[in-house]
Amino acid sequence: MAIQTTSNLSNAIRTRYIGKYIEAAGTQRVYDMFAKAVSDDDSAVKFLGNSYQYNFLSEMAPGVTTISETADVTPQILVDATATFSPTDRGEAIEWAEKLDLKAYTNYGEQRFGIVGRNMMESVDLLAQAVALQGGLVFRNAARASLDAGTSGDRLTDASFGKVESLCQTLKIPAYIMENGQGRWFAAMHNDTYYDLRTGGNVVTIAQYQKGELILGYNELGVLGKFKLIVTPFAKVFGAAGADNGSNVATTLSTAGARLDKTIVVASATNITSGMYLTIGTEETGNTFYPANERVRVSANYVSGTTIDIIGEGSNGGLKYAHDSAVAVRNADSVYPVAFGGAESLVKVFASEQAQGEYGTVVGPAEDGLLAQFRYLGWKFYGGYGRITENSIVRGEFSSSIEA
């Protein structure tokens, strides 16, 4: 008896759910939204071996002298300015047994495309994050290692926005032009940072301003001054990169931690108590980025000992990433970067051969195995992000009273 399976309708399923993949990818954008996307066949992009070169013309210098009555003016030369960066590739996939499709009662087909799409953008967005949050254009009250959760001046406030707005205007950072002709910048931040800002009372929520201005409805919570506030738990946190806690925890993992583990084992439990945040991973100083660093909360179930019950961001409430033995475990105050910029503060270049363009290529669903008893679905991406100019995006760094 012939049995209808997903393999018989793979093309129809793929066409139907590609939109779900792209929609899911769009919901996870944080730092990617600061980038102008261009393919490598764009006239402004030149492929040079293992790097991309993005070309743009410099502006003219303003005229500051009177025109001579006896000599001609000296013409200016437009400089062919460039931004060069190295592309990279990323990709992930899932696999399942044919029998799951034959006996499935839920819409696994659609859900898989959404899960893969979210994974694609979260993974690729880490590339944008590392570019958006580097550089020397920094706004903060003190050096990163000195930012203190207990110091109000180190936190994000209305006054911070006023100063950064003046900085953006002075440096002429390109703004995003709204339908009403007004210019806006983005301010992408973590929820903990928004907590301090919200208590200031001057945030205009999305329910209070014109609906037509909404362009990032999934994570956009409001406006303050000329900034749209993009608040999301996917924003970067430099865990334990700030001032040491009064009850300092500075230890290491004594055994490796696996993804989804709900406990960690540390070399010393001194000062570890339930309810505190612990950061697992190397401290991020300067322009160093460790994407697999993660913060976990010590569970109320923990009482004592070096085996610590934790609650993390993994899908089961455990660890999101695997960690090697001897990796640092600390409870210093976290530093919360806020990216201030426009929709073209960065450039994103992607390979023109990718079927879904800037969203990479969906691979599958397809069959595998000698008896075609397995199915797989995945994504792959080739491209990268670059900072067009150093004065195109501002990195703010703040503490949060949530950790005080």
Phi, psi and omega in degrees: 000130179285135181245129177286122178234173178297333181294329179290336183237030187300321181293319179294318180295317180299312181297320183294322190257357176301321178299323177294322177299312182292320178299316180294321178298322181295330182289340185264002184290131174233289183273340176299333183290346177277358189250138170277122184268128176223144178273165184286359173260006175289144183296339181276353185246134177237126180271124183236091180060246181260023180218158174254143173238118179263123186257139174207156182272142175285161175279163175278148174284139180299147177284131183233006181234155177285156179282132180286147177273351183238345182230149180286159176288154176271115183292147176271155178248124176284125182275132176280087184283154183220156170230120184247135178209161184264129176283167177213174177236149178221157178183147176215162181209160173236156181221146179211166181277148178304324183300330179298319178291324183290333184246008185289137175255348180248169185277069180296327182302309180292318183296322180298317180297322177294317180296316180294321178296317178295321179295322180299309185289324178297321180290312182290328180296336176296329176293317178293322181301314182296331178277316183295329187254023173249189177093172185263359181271089189238140174239118179198162183275338181203171176302151185308314184292350181253355181294126191241128179298335181272359181255114185298327181292346180270355185265165178284125182226173174302320181297324177301317181296321179298318181290318180292324178299318177296321179296316179297320179292318180297317181277357178058044176293124184302132180261162174275126183272122181279173180299330181274006178088353180280147178267139177228153168247166174263150170227100184266127186212165176278157180303323181296326178289320180297329179305313180293321181293319183297326180292345177289338173085002184252007177284132175265115184284166183295340178282348186258347180239169190306127182298331181296344181277349184292126176230347182226057192300336184291320185241356184281124183251344181170192177226153173216116185063232180263018184247134168274129184269115178255108187245122185204144176290351177275357176293151184293142170231127173275085185298132176057027181265355182264209183293148178296143177290152178300324173254083193289134172245120179218088184225193180220164172287130178271342172224154180295148177252132179267153176303134180081001174300141179257004173223154170234153179245122185248160180289326180216137180258014182303126177073002178280125179225160180296145177093349180271157173271139171238138176255128179256120179134170182290136180300135181265108180246150178058234180255031178270138180231131175232093187301334182274000171299143177212150176260137176232154179255134179287126185292153175294345178286343181284134178243305181196172178098171185271354172268112190256123172286127183232158173237118185238194184263008175295160185297340178255009183089007178255209181291141177275329181234160171276148182226139179284159173297149178078004175290144183294145174229117186222161177235022175300161180299141178281155175246130185251107177282143174239124179268121178250118180183188182248187184284353178230032177287334177236170172235137178243120179249135180226156181292132183293341181285350183290129187297324180258024176061234182292349178265013176080211182228129172278129179250117182097190005290141183217168183263157177211161180097154182299329179254013182053037183269001179240155176233150175219154178213135182202187178219157172215150184219137173230122181165202180181177182237149177218152174271118185295310176220158182291335182262033182255348182204140181251135174256113172270149176228129187218159169265180178222137180291346177300331181265000183287000000 
